[in-house]
Amino acid sequence: MQLASTIGRAIGCLMAMLLAVGSGRLHAEATNAGSRYRAGPGDVVEVSVRGLAELQRRAPIAVDGTLSLPGVGTVAVGGLTLSEMRARLQAAVAGRAYALRPLESDSGAGPIEIDDIYVAVAEFRPIYVKGDVARSGEYAYRGTLSVREALALAGGFPALAIERRDLPMLAYDLDAEERASWHDLVRARADAWRIKSELGLGNAPATTLVDAVPADAPVARQDVVAITDMATSQLELQKANTAREHQSLDEINSQLREEIKVTENQIAAEERAHEADLAELRNLTTLKQQGVVNPQRFADTRRAVLFSSTRILQANVRLTEAKRILSERQLQKFKLSADRTAELHRQLEVAASRIAETEAKLESVAGKQQLIGRLGGADSRDRKRVATYVIFRRGAEGIARLDATEDTEVLPGDVVEVTLGATRASVAGQLRKLEP
């Protein structure tokens, strides 16, 4: 019986050793994940006790970060490093009495020792890859993993279903489209600068527009200078034209004000003369009643009164007309400024739409050039195409956004976002700094 017991114990030890080897491999992978890794829901933890196969358990970490083990209960392991989780589980299992049968005896019982307990992560929670990849989705985590390896799991960058013999021609077409788009972008930016300068919304000189265009942009510097010079000339001509229109209206208004002043003085003089004629007519009327006045003189005085009244009426008509015209000219000047302002805002909206459309076109061209370059369409030309990587990692304080490279280590549960772009297209946004 003792021999059988010894053989049973040996077999149990052998199974535990084999299990320990597997656990050691997983432990090495966990160690490679780095001390930054924290256990969390989705991880599957394996716990075993040397010599007791019936205590071998593989259990997932629940959404609340706890792990349930028979005979032990619930242990909180969420947020712990692998070494911390191992120590906590060993402490939870150790010291519990169990029928441990030593090799030298056929019976016996004793507590479980820490050295007899093995803890390892059997399965890590998956990673997720999305964005400009061939196959977005969920992928199993296997030991250490970099962004480059995660990209390979997702099938790499997407490919174009086109013939290789067509790639050079497509590359040249995209180059032409890129050059045209850059010219359109510079013109749209120059128009926006001109419009805002006329509206008084900014005081940046035109040279800042030239300096903002990247040196590697496919547009000649002399072309940029010519475009900005044209915008400057248009701004000066428009300002001069607007100034002439306002000056002309101001001169007309000045003449009208002078005419109003003269007419008002004339009316005042005519009214004084009319009062004198009325006074003389009243005097002559009294003398006529007495029969001592010359009838011809009375008639002449009466005609003078009527004539002065007519002149006063005519002067008042001229005064009213001059004031009406002055009011219309003032309204015309105000309407001229208001209409020009409204037109400039409309043009600015059109320019902003052109800028957004052109920048989107540049981004599209950059993405196509990136793919064609990877397929062999740009054999010897350095297009400076880039791919950007961002890792979203859940931590104690929420989800963190981490800028990454192809060599950055990925941890279980990470979300890797891949975006294809281009240096030129991205620097097109630098022109936005000209916004007044």
C-alpha positions in Angstrom: 0.0 0.0 0.0 2.8 2.3 0.8 4.4 1.6 -2.6 1.1 2.4 -4.3 0.8 5.6 -2.3 4.3 6.5 -3.2 3.7 5.9 -6.9 0.6 8.0 -6.8 2.4 10.8 -5.1 5.1 10.6 -7.7 2.6 10.7 -10.6 0.9 13.7 -8.9 4.3 15.5 -8.5 5.1 14.8 -12.2 1.8 16.3 -13.3 2.4 19.3 -11.1 5.8 19.7 -12.6 4.4 19.6 -16.2 1.8 22.0 -15.2 4.4 24.2 -13.6 6.4 24.2 -16.9 3.3 25.4 -18.8 2.6 28.0 -16.1 6.2 29.1 -16.2 5.9 29.7 -19.9 2.8 31.8 -19.4 4.5 33.6 -16.5 7.4 34.5 -18.8 4.9 35.9 -21.3 3.2 37.9 -18.6 6.6 39.2 -17.4 7.3 40.3 -21.0 4.1 42.3 -21.0 5.8 44.7 -18.7 5.1 45.9 -15.2 2.7 48.4 -16.6 0.2 45.7 -17.4 -2.7 45.4 -15.0 -4.9 42.3 -14.7 -8.5 43.0 -15.6 -11.8 41.5 -16.8 -11.3 39.2 -19.8 -8.1 37.6 -18.5 -8.2 33.9 -17.6 -6.1 32.9 -14.6 -4.9 29.4 -13.8 -4.2 28.3 -10.2 -2.7 24.9 -9.3 -1.3 23.2 -6.3 1.6 20.8 -6.5 0.5 17.3 -5.9 -3.2 18.1 -5.9 -4.5 17.9 -9.5 -8.1 18.3 -8.2 -7.2 21.8 -7.0 -6.2 22.9 -10.5 -8.6 25.7 -11.6 -8.8 28.0 -14.6 -11.2 30.9 -14.0 -11.8 34.2 -15.8 -11.6 37.6 -14.0 -15.2 38.9 -13.6 -16.3 42.3 -14.7 -15.9 43.6 -11.2 -12.3 42.5 -11.1 -12.7 39.5 -8.8 -11.7 35.9 -9.2 -13.7 33.0 -7.7 -11.9 29.9 -6.5 -13.5 26.8 -4.9 -12.6 26.5 -1.2 -11.1 30.0 -1.3 -13.9 32.3 -2.2 -13.8 35.6 -4.1 -10.4 37.4 -4.4 -10.1 40.9 -5.8 -7.3 40.9 -8.4 -8.4 43.7 -10.9 -5.9 46.4 -11.4 -3.0 44.4 -9.9 0.3 43.7 -11.7 1.0 40.0 -12.4 3.4 39.7 -9.5 0.9 41.4 -7.1 -1.9 39.1 -8.4 0.3 36.0 -7.9 1.2 37.0 -4.4 -2.4 37.7 -3.4 -3.7 34.4 -4.7 -0.9 32.5 -3.1 -1.6 34.2 0.2 -5.4 33.4 -0.2 -4.7 29.7 -0.9 -1.8 29.1 1.4 -2.4 27.9 4.9 -5.6 26.1 4.1 -5.6 22.5 5.5 -5.8 19.8 3.0 -5.0 16.1 3.0 -1.5 16.4 1.7 0.1 13.0 1.5 3.9 13.2 1.8 6.0 10.7 -0.3 7.4 9.0 2.7 4.0 8.1 4.3 0.8 6.7 3.1 -1.4 9.2 4.9 -1.3 12.5 6.5 -2.7 16.0 6.3 -1.2 19.4 6.5 -1.5 23.0 5.3 -0.8 24.1 1.7 2.5 25.9 1.5 3.1 28.9 -0.8 5.9 27.1 -2.6 3.3 24.5 -3.7 1.0 27.1 -5.3 1.4 28.1 -9.0 -0.4 31.1 -10.4 -0.3 32.2 -14.1 -2.4 33.9 -16.7 -3.7 31.2 -19.1 -5.3 33.7 -21.5 -4.9 37.4 -21.9 -7.8 39.6 -22.9 -7.7 40.4 -26.6 -6.4 43.5 -28.4 -8.3 45.4 -31.0 -6.9 46.9 -34.3 -8.9 49.4 -36.3 -8.5 52.1 -38.9 -6.5 51.9 -42.2 -5.8 48.2 -42.0 -6.8 45.3 -44.2 -8.9 43.6 -41.4 -10.1 45.5 -38.4 -11.2 43.5 -35.4 -10.3 41.6 -32.3 -7.1 39.6 -32.0 -5.7 37.3 -29.3 -2.8 38.5 -27.3 0.2 36.2 -27.3 3.1 37.2 -25.1 4.9 40.4 -26.0 3.3 42.3 -28.9 4.3 45.5 -30.7 2.3 47.8 -32.9 4.1 46.4 -35.9 3.1 42.8 -34.9 -0.5 44.0 -34.3 -0.6 45.6 -37.7 0.6 42.3 -39.2 -2.2 40.4 -37.4 -4.7 42.8 -39.0 -3.3 42.1 -42.5 -1.2 45.2 -42.8 -2.3 48.3 -44.8 -5.2 47.9 -47.2 -4.3 47.2 -50.8 -5.6 48.6 -54.1 -7.2 46.3 -56.6 -5.3 47.6 -59.6 -2.8 46.3 -62.0 0.8 47.0 -61.2 1.4 48.3 -64.8 -1.1 51.0 -64.1 0.6 52.2 -60.9 3.1 54.6 -62.5 0.4 56.4 -64.5 -1.8 56.6 -61.5 1.1 58.0 -59.5 1.7 60.8 -62.1 -2.0 61.6 -62.2 -2.0 61.9 -58.4 1.1 64.1 -58.5 -0.7 66.4 -60.9 -3.9 66.4 -58.8 -1.7 67.2 -55.7 0.0 70.2 -57.4 -3.3 71.5 -58.7 -4.9 71.1 -55.2 -2.0 73.0 -53.6 -2.4 75.9 -56.0 -6.1 75.9 -55.3 -5.4 75.9 -51.6 -3.0 78.8 -51.8 -5.4 80.8 -53.9 -8.3 80.1 -51.6 -6.1 81.1 -48.6 -5.0 84.3 -50.4 -8.7 85.2 -51.1 -9.6 84.6 -47.5 -6.7 86.8 -46.4 -7.8 89.6 -48.8 -11.4 89.4 -47.8 -10.6 89.5 -44.0 -8.1 92.3 -44.5 -10.8 94.4 -46.3 -13.3 93.6 -43.5 -10.7 94.7 -40.9 -10.7 91.2 -39.3 -6.9 90.8 -39.5 -3.7 92.7 -40.0 -1.3 89.8 -41.0 0.8 90.8 -44.0 0.7 88.8 -47.2 4.3 87.6 -46.6 3.0 85.3 -43.8 1.0 83.4 -46.3 4.1 82.8 -48.4 6.1 81.7 -45.3 3.4 79.3 -44.2 3.6 77.2 -47.3 5.9 74.2 -46.5 9.1 74.0 -48.4 8.3 70.5 -49.7 4.9 71.5 -51.0 4.6 70.9 -54.8 4.0 74.5 -55.6 6.8 76.9 -56.7 7.6 79.7 -54.3 7.4 82.2 -57.2 3.9 81.0 -57.9 2.9 81.5 -54.2 4.4 85.0 -54.3 2.5 85.8 -57.6 -0.8 84.6 -56.0 -0.3 86.7 -52.9 0.9 89.7 -54.9 -2.3 89.4 -57.0 -4.4 89.2 -53.8 -2.6 92.3 -52.4 -3.2 94.2 -55.7 -6.9 93.3 -55.7 -7.1 94.4 -52.1 -5.5 97.8 -52.8 -7.7 98.3 -56.0 -10.8 97.5 -54.1 -9.9 99.8 -51.2 -9.2 102.6 -53.7 -12.4 102.0 -55.6 -14.4 102.0 -52.3 -12.7 105.2 -51.2 -13.5 106.9 -54.5 -17.2 105.9 -54.2 -17.3 107.2 -50.7 -15.4 110.4 -51.6 -17.8 111.1 -54.5 -20.8 110.6 -52.2 -19.2 112.8 -49.6 -18.6 115.6 -52.2 -22.2 115.4 -53.3 -23.4 115.5 -49.7 -21.1 118.5 -49.1 -22.6 120.4 -52.0 -26.1 119.5 -50.9 -25.4 120.8 -47.4 -24.0 124.0 -48.9 -27.1 124.4 -51.1 -29.3 123.8 -48.1 -27.4 126.5 -46.2 -27.7 129.0 -49.0 -31.4 128.3 -49.5 -32.1 128.7 -45.8 -30.3 132.1 -45.9 -32.3 133.0 -49.0 -35.5 132.1 -47.3 -34.6 134.2 -44.3 -33.9 137.2 -46.5 -37.1 136.7 -48.6 -39.1 136.4 -45.4 -37.6 139.7 -44.1 -38.4 141.4 -47.5 -41.9 139.9 -47.4 -42.5 141.3 -43.9 -41.4 144.8 -45.2 -43.8 144.5 -48.2 -46.6 143.5 -45.9 -46.0 146.4 -43.6 -46.0 148.8 -46.5 -49.2 147.3 -47.9 -50.9 147.6 -44.6 -49.9 151.3 -44.4 -51.0 151.9 -48.0 -54.3 150.2 -47.3 -55.0 152.7 -44.4 -54.1 155.6 -46.7 -56.3 154.3 -49.5 -59.2 154.2 -47.1 -58.5 157.9 -46.4 -58.3 158.5 -50.2 -54.8 160.0 -50.1 -52.8 157.2 -51.8 -51.8 156.7 -55.4 -53.6 153.7 -56.8 -50.6 152.7 -59.0 -48.4 152.6 -55.9 -50.9 150.5 -54.0 -51.0 148.0 -56.9 -47.2 147.8 -57.2 -46.9 147.1 -53.5 -49.5 144.5 -53.6 -47.7 142.7 -56.5 -44.4 142.9 -54.5 -46.1 141.1 -51.6 -47.4 138.4 -53.9 -44.0 138.1 -55.6 -42.1 137.8 -52.3 -44.5 135.1 -51.1 -44.0 133.2 -54.3 -40.2 133.4 -53.9 -40.4 132.1 -50.3 -42.5 129.2 -51.5 -40.1 128.3 -54.3 -37.1 128.5 -51.9 -38.9 126.2 -49.5 -39.5 123.7 -52.3 -35.8 123.8 -53.2 -34.8 123.4 -49.6 -37.1 120.4 -49.1 -35.8 118.8 -52.3 -32.1 119.4 -51.3 -32.8 117.8 -47.9 -34.5 114.8 -49.5 -31.6 114.3 -51.9 -29.1 114.6 -49.0 -31.0 111.9 -47.0 -31.0 109.6 -50.1 -27.2 110.1 -50.6 -26.5 109.4 -47.0 -28.7 106.2 -47.2 -26.9 105.3 -50.4 -23.5 105.6 -48.7 -24.7 103.5 -45.8 -26.2 100.9 -48.2 -23.0 100.9 -50.2 -21.0 99.9 -47.1 -23.6 97.4 -45.9 -23.9 95.7 -49.3 -20.1 95.5 -49.6 -19.8 94.0 -46.1 -22.5 91.4 -46.9 -20.8 90.5 -50.2 -17.4 90.1 -48.5 -18.9 87.8 -45.9 -20.5 85.7 -48.7 -17.1 85.6 -50.5 -15.4 84.6 -47.2 -17.9 81.7 -46.8 -17.2 80.5 -50.3 -13.4 80.8 -49.7 -13.7 78.8 -46.4 -15.7 76.1 -48.3 -13.0 76.0 -51.0 -10.3 75.6 -48.3 -12.1 72.8 -46.5 -12.8 71.0 -49.8 -9.2 71.4 -51.1 -7.7 70.2 -47.8 -10.0 67.1 -47.9 -8.9 66.5 -51.5 -5.3 66.7 -50.4 -5.9 64.2 -47.6 -7.5 61.9 -50.1 -4.7 62.2 -52.6 -2.1 61.6 -49.8 -3.9 58.4 -48.8 -4.0 57.1 -52.4 -0.3 58.0 -52.9 0.5 56.1 -49.7 -1.1 53.0 -51.0 0.3 53.3 -54.5 3.8 53.9 -53.0 3.4 50.7 -51.0 2.3 48.8 -54.0 5.3 50.0 -56.0 3.9 52.9 -57.9 6.6 55.3 -56.5 9.7 53.2 -57.0 12.4 55.8 -56.4 10.7 58.9 -55.2 10.5 59.8 -51.6 7.0 60.9 -51.0 7.3 61.2 -47.2 4.2 59.3 -46.6 3.6 58.4 -43.0 1.3 56.2 -40.9 0.3 57.4 -37.4 -0.6 55.0 -34.6 -2.6 55.7 -31.5 -3.2 53.3 -28.6 -6.2 53.6 -26.4 -5.6 52.0 -23.0 -8.0 51.6 -20.1 -6.6 52.5 -16.7 -7.7 53.4 -13.3 -8.5 57.0 -14.4 -10.3 56.0 -17.5 -9.2 55.6 -21.1 -5.8 57.1 -22.0 -4.8 58.1 -25.5 -1.1 57.3 -26.3 0.8 58.3 -29.4 2.8 55.3 -30.6 5.3 54.0 -33.2 5.6 50.6 -34.8 8.0 49.6 -32.0 5.6 50.6 -29.1 4.6 47.7 -26.9 0.9 46.7 -27.0 -0.7 45.4 -23.8 -3.8 43.2 -23.4 -7.0 45.1 -23.9 -5.4 47.9 -25.9 -7.1 49.4 -29.0 -4.7 50.2 -31.7 -5.9 52.8 -34.3 -4.0 53.1 -37.6 -4.3 56.1 -39.8 -2.6 56.6 -43.1 -1.6 60.2 -44.0 0.9 62.3 -45.7 3.3 64.9 -44.4 2.3 67.5 -47.1 -1.4 67.0 -46.6 -1.1 67.4 -42.8 1.0 70.5 -43.0 -1.7 72.0 -45.2 -3.4 72.7 -42.0 -0.5 74.9 -40.9 -2.0 77.6 -43.2 -4.8 77.9 -40.6 -2.5 79.9 -38.4 -3.2 82.8 -40.7 -6.7 83.0 -39.3 -6.9 86.6 -38.0 
